[in-house]
Amino acid sequence: MFSLIRACHPGPTAVVTATGCALAAGVGRGAGGTLLVGAAVLSGQLSIGWSNDWIDRVRDRAIGRADKPLSRGSVAPRAVAVAAFAALALCVPLSLASGILAGPVHLAAVACGWFYNLRLKASAASPLPFAVAFGLLPAFVTLGLPGRPWPAWWALLAGALLGMGAHFANVLPDLPDDLALGVRGLPQRLGPTGARLGAAVLLVAASVVIALAPAERGGPITVVGLGAVALVLAGGLLVARRSVRRAAFAVTVAIAVIDVTMFVAQGGRLV
C-alpha cells in the first residue's frame, strides 16, 4: 500500500489539493464546497501521478530510479494502472458536482495532465499543459459559486505562470537522467542553465502578478511575500557559489511556496 502511495507523486498531489481547498475557502465556497473541490482535485491529481509512473515505468527501470516503486518492483504495474483509471473515473462525478461549468473546466485541467504524460512530456510544448491546467484551477473554484463567475484575469495568468514554473522546477533534479533517456521537453532542450533560469523567471513573474495585479492589493502579505522572494533569490546566489544545482532547486521550491501562499492570501480577490 505504501508503495502505491509513493507512486502517486504524493508531494505535488498534496500541494495542489491543499491549494485548491484554500482557494475554495477563500472565495466563499463554504465547508461543503471546499470539500467537493478538495475531493475532485485530489482524485484528478492521483490519476495524473499514477498514470505518470505507469507510463514511464520502462524508462525508469532503464536508469534504475530507486525513488520509483515501479522501477524497484515493489508494486505491480497493473495495480498502478487500475488505481490511475479508478481515480480518473471518480474524478468525473466529483468535478461535475461543482456545477455544469466548473466540472468540465476541471476535467479539462486533468486531461492536460494526462496529455502531458502521454504525448507532450518529451516535446518542446511540455510547459503548455501545465499552463492550461494550473490556469484553470482558480476557474474551477470560482465557477462553483452562485452565478458561476469567472476569476479575474490575473488569477488565470498567475496560475499559468505557477504551473509552468513548477514544471521547470520539477524537471531540475531529473534533468541528467531525462537527457540520457532522450526525454526532451522544453526545460531539457534549454539545458541545465536555461532550465534553472526559466524556473526562476516564471516563478518571479508569478510573484509580481499575484502581488501587484489585483485592483485591491493584498497589503502586508504581498509586501512580505515580495520581500521574501528577493531574499530567497539573494540567498540562492550566495549558495550557488558552492553548488549551483542544489541552490537552484532550493530557490525555485522556496519561491513556489511563497507564490502559492500569496495566491491563497488573495483568494477573496479572485472574483
C-alpha positions in Angstrom: 0.0 0.0 0.0 2.8 2.4 0.9 4.5 1.8 -2.5 1.2 2.6 -4.3 1.0 5.8 -2.4 4.6 6.7 -3.3 3.8 6.1 -7.0 1.1 8.9 -7.0 3.7 11.7 -6.5 2.3 12.4 -3.0 4.2 15.8 -2.6 2.8 17.6 -5.6 -0.6 15.9 -5.2 -0.9 17.2 -1.6 0.3 20.7 -2.5 -2.1 21.1 -5.4 -5.0 19.7 -3.4 -4.3 21.9 -0.5 -4.1 25.0 -2.8 -7.4 24.1 -4.4 -9.1 23.8 -0.9 -7.5 27.0 0.3 -8.7 28.9 -2.7 -12.2 27.5 -2.4 -12.4 28.5 1.2 -11.0 32.0 0.3 -13.7 32.7 -2.3 -16.5 31.5 0.0 -17.4 28.1 -1.3 -18.2 27.0 2.2 -17.3 23.8 4.0 -19.3 21.6 1.6 -18.0 23.3 -1.5 -14.4 23.3 -0.2 -14.6 19.5 0.5 -16.0 18.9 -3.0 -13.2 20.9 -4.6 -10.6 19.1 -2.5 -12.0 15.7 -3.4 -12.2 16.5 -7.1 -8.7 17.9 -7.2 -7.3 15.0 -5.2 -8.8 12.4 -7.4 -7.5 14.2 -10.5 -4.0 14.6 -9.2 -3.9 10.9 -8.1 -4.9 9.8 -11.6 -2.2 12.0 -13.1 0.5 10.9 -10.7 -0.2 7.2 -11.0 -0.5 7.4 -14.8 2.8 9.2 -15.0 4.7 6.5 -13.1 2.9 3.7 -15.0 3.6 5.3 -18.4 7.3 6.0 -17.5 7.9 2.6 -15.9 10.1 1.2 -18.7 12.3 4.4 -18.8 12.5 4.5 -15.0 13.7 0.9 -14.9 16.3 1.6 -17.6 18.1 4.1 -15.4 17.3 2.3 -12.1 15.3 5.0 -10.5 15.4 4.0 -6.8 12.7 6.5 -5.9 10.2 5.0 -8.2 8.2 2.0 -6.8 7.5 0.6 -10.3 11.3 0.7 -11.1 12.1 -1.1 -7.8 9.4 -3.7 -8.4 7.7 -3.0 -5.1 4.3 -2.6 -6.7 2.7 -4.3 -9.7 2.2 -2.2 -12.9 -1.4 -3.4 -13.1 -2.1 -2.2 -9.6 -0.9 1.3 -10.5 -2.8 1.3 -13.8 -6.0 0.3 -12.1 -5.6 2.9 -9.4 -5.0 5.6 -12.1 -8.1 4.8 -14.1 -10.2 4.3 -10.9 -9.2 7.8 -9.7 -9.9 9.2 -13.1 -13.4 7.7 -13.1 -14.1 9.0 -9.6 -12.9 12.5 -10.7 -15.7 12.8 -13.2 -18.7 12.9 -10.8 -16.7 14.7 -8.1 -15.8 17.5 -10.6 -19.3 17.8 -12.0 -20.7 18.1 -8.5 -19.4 21.7 -8.5 -21.6 22.6 -11.4 -22.1 22.4 -15.2 -19.3 24.9 -16.0 -16.9 24.2 -13.1 -16.9 20.4 -13.7 -15.9 20.4 -17.4 -13.2 23.1 -16.6 -11.6 20.8 -14.0 -11.9 17.8 -16.2 -10.1 19.7 -19.0 -7.3 20.5 -16.5 -7.0 16.9 -15.6 -7.0 15.9 -19.3 -4.0 18.3 -19.7 -2.1 16.3 -17.1 -2.8 13.0 -18.9 -1.9 14.5 -22.3 1.4 15.6 -20.8 2.1 12.1 -19.6 1.1 10.5 -22.9 2.5 12.9 -25.5 3.9 16.3 -24.5 6.4 15.3 -21.9 9.2 14.9 -24.5 8.2 17.8 -26.7 9.0 21.5 -26.9 5.4 22.1 -25.8 5.9 20.4 -22.5 5.0 23.6 -20.4 1.7 24.1 -22.2 -0.4 21.5 -20.3 0.9 23.0 -17.0 0.0 26.5 -18.1 -3.6 25.5 -19.0 -4.2 23.1 -16.1 -2.9 25.4 -13.4 -4.5 28.4 -15.0 -7.9 26.6 -14.9 -7.7 25.8 -11.2 -8.9 29.2 -10.0 -11.7 29.0 -12.6 -12.8 25.6 -11.3 -13.0 27.2 -7.8 -15.0 30.3 -8.8 -17.3 28.8 -11.3 -18.8 26.7 -8.5 -20.1 29.9 -6.8 -23.6 31.2 -7.3 -23.8 33.0 -10.7 -20.8 31.0 -11.9 -18.3 33.9 -12.2 -15.0 33.5 -14.0 -12.0 34.6 -11.9 -10.1 37.8 -12.5 -7.6 37.7 -15.4 -4.6 38.0 -13.1 -5.6 34.8 -11.3 -5.7 32.8 -14.6 -2.3 34.3 -15.6 -0.7 33.7 -12.2 -1.9 30.1 -12.2 -0.4 29.6 -15.7 2.9 31.1 -14.6 3.0 29.0 -11.4 2.2 25.8 -13.4 5.0 26.4 -15.9 7.4 27.4 -13.2 6.5 24.2 -11.3 7.2 22.2 -14.4 10.7 23.7 -14.9 11.5 23.3 -11.2 10.2 19.7 -11.1 12.5 18.8 -14.0 15.7 20.2 -12.5 16.6 17.2 -10.2 15.9 14.7 -13.0 17.4 16.6 -15.9 20.6 14.5 -16.4 18.5 11.3 -16.4 15.9 12.7 -18.8 18.6 13.8 -21.3 20.2 10.3 -21.1 16.9 8.7 -22.0 16.0 11.1 -24.8 13.2 12.9 -22.9 13.5 16.4 -24.4 10.8 18.7 -23.1 11.4 22.4 -23.2 13.4 22.6 -20.0 15.7 19.7 -21.2 16.2 21.4 -24.5 17.2 24.6 -22.8 19.8 22.8 -20.8 20.7 23.0 -17.1 21.3 26.7 -17.1 18.4 27.6 -19.2 16.1 25.4 -17.2 17.2 27.0 -13.9 16.8 30.5 -15.4 13.4 29.6 -16.8 12.1 28.3 -13.5 13.3 31.4 -11.7 11.8 33.9 -14.3 8.4 32.2 -14.4 8.1 32.0 -10.6 9.2 35.5 -10.0 6.8 36.7 -12.7 4.0 34.9 -10.9 5.1 36.6 -7.7 4.8 40.1 -9.3 1.4 39.3 -10.9 -0.1 37.9 -7.7 1.2 40.9 -5.6 0.6 43.8 -7.9 -2.1 42.9 -10.5 -5.2 42.8 -8.3 -7.1 46.1 -8.1 -7.0 45.8 -4.3 -3.5 44.8 -3.2 -3.0 42.1 -0.6 -1.4 44.6 1.8 1.3 43.4 4.2 1.1 39.8 3.0 2.1 40.7 -0.6 4.8 43.1 0.6 6.3 40.5 2.9 5.9 37.9 0.0 7.8 40.0 -2.5 10.5 40.8 0.1 10.8 37.1 0.9 11.2 36.3 -2.9 14.0 38.9 -3.1 15.8 37.4 0.0 15.5 33.9 -1.4 17.0 35.0 -4.7 19.8 36.8 -2.9 20.5 33.8 -0.7 20.4 31.5 -3.7 23.1 33.5 -5.5 25.3 33.2 -2.4 24.8 29.5 -2.0 25.2 28.9 -5.7 28.9 29.5 -5.4 29.2 26.1 -3.7 26.5 24.1 -5.6 24.6 25.7 -8.5 22.3 22.7 -9.0 21.2 22.4 -5.3 20.8 26.1 -4.9 18.7 26.5 -8.0 16.3 23.7 -6.9 16.0 25.1 -3.4 15.4 28.6 -4.6 12.7 27.6 -7.1 10.9 25.5 -4.5 11.1 28.3 -1.9 9.7 30.9 -4.4 6.9 28.5 -5.4 5.9 28.1 -1.8 5.9 31.9 -1.3 3.8 32.3 -4.5 1.2 29.8 -3.5 0.9 31.4 -0.1 0.4 34.8 -1.6 -2.1 33.4 -4.1 -4.1 31.8 -1.4 -4.0 35.1 0.6 -5.5 36.8 -2.4 -8.3 34.3 -2.6 -11.0 36.8 -1.7 -10.0 38.9 -4.7 -10.3 36.2 -7.3 -13.7 37.4 -8.5 
